[in-house]
Amino acid sequence: MTTNKLQEILTNSAPNAFICYNTEHVLTSLILSYYFQNKNYIYICNRFSGYRQLAKKINNQYRFTEKALAIDDNNLKDKNMPRNPLKKIIRLLFYKKHLRNLFSERLYIKPLKTSDIFLYNDGQFLSQYIVTNFDNLYLLEEGIGNYASIHFSFASILKKLHGIYPPYGRNPRIKNIFVKRPQMLPSSIRHKGSYFNKTRYTKNIPKNIRSKLVKIFLDQTSLQATLKNSALLITQPFSEDLVISEEKKLDIYEEIVDQLSQQFAIYIKPHPREKTDYSFFNSRVEQVFDNIFPIEIINYMQNIHFKIAVTLSSSAISRLNPKIETYELGDILSDDEKYFREIKNNLHNIIDKI
């Protein structure tokens, strides 16, 4: 592999610390740790169930990381941010001091003091402490948010007084933003952009390392071989995000399952933040996968093969093996019936096409 700016940073004498908020972040960090066998620390924040178990499995099974740490930053935020609007404003007025009081004495902060720090999201709670107290900060691509414009709020103005800027690389302490399309970054931060060819790393993992990664994210009992002519349904947390009701979400996915199951063996991959129990579909679905593993892990599983993959609007579908035919049925922005009609129409068009 040719040398680039990211590679130069990852291979210098300083340790690397990766601040992760979902399983895709963790997988990317583990892959980079394999290629760049420096002292690598993986910080796994509690935005999904099983984050502590995941850190434990990494520490027990993966020799390319110095340590994986499970961080309760979301619980800290919930416990220490008052609900009363006036008290919340007062807390925001002293926000930097508040962050320092919560984090500075915690043992897991110590490795950050000597590390190059790679953030996938610089707007989350632990990240806000990091960007106000450390240098040598870099942002790794999380997704579409990197390219979006920022809408300011009253809270963001108060936070900026303490050096907490809007997210996705706008803080002046962040030196580089490593993304797939640096030319598409907003003009105010485009000068920080550097090319990150993630596929370059994920596709060249040797088989023995792929096997280790699969075992970290999945139990052996989850590795059931798929049947021939299988379809993968990737679901999303519409009810958890209060876009639609749980009942409505199940109605939509039930119709998709009913239609697809006439031609395919159906497998469901829930979103890591979902709480929905998809065993409701047991009679029509071959398997519901664990929800905590990143979708890319499917590409590393020798006994898992899909002819098609279907989602409503999840970007995860683009990270599957290109040999799989992928279909997006449409987004849901509210409980307006027009979104459901569009999804049903697209579903019927796909069924006819297949």
Buried (B, 14 or more C-beta within 10 A) or exposed (E): EEEBBBBEBBBEEBBBBBBBBBBBBBBBBBBBBBBBEBBBBBBBBBBBBBBBEBBEBBBEEBEBBBBBBBBBBBEBBEEEBEEEEEEBEEBBEEBBEBBEEBBEEBEBBEBBEEBBBBBBBBBBBBBBBBBBBBEBBBBBBBBEEBBEEBEEEEEBEBBBEBBBBBBBBBBEBBBBBBBBEBEEBBEEBEEBBBBBEBEEBBEEBEEEBBBBBBBBBBEEEBEEEBEEEBBBBBBBBBBBEEBBEEEBBBEBBBBBBEBBBEEBBBBBBBBBBBEBEBEBBEEBBBBBBBBBBBBBBBBBBEEBBBBBBBBBBBEBBEBBBEEBBBBBBBBBEEEEEEBBEBBBEBBEEBEEEE
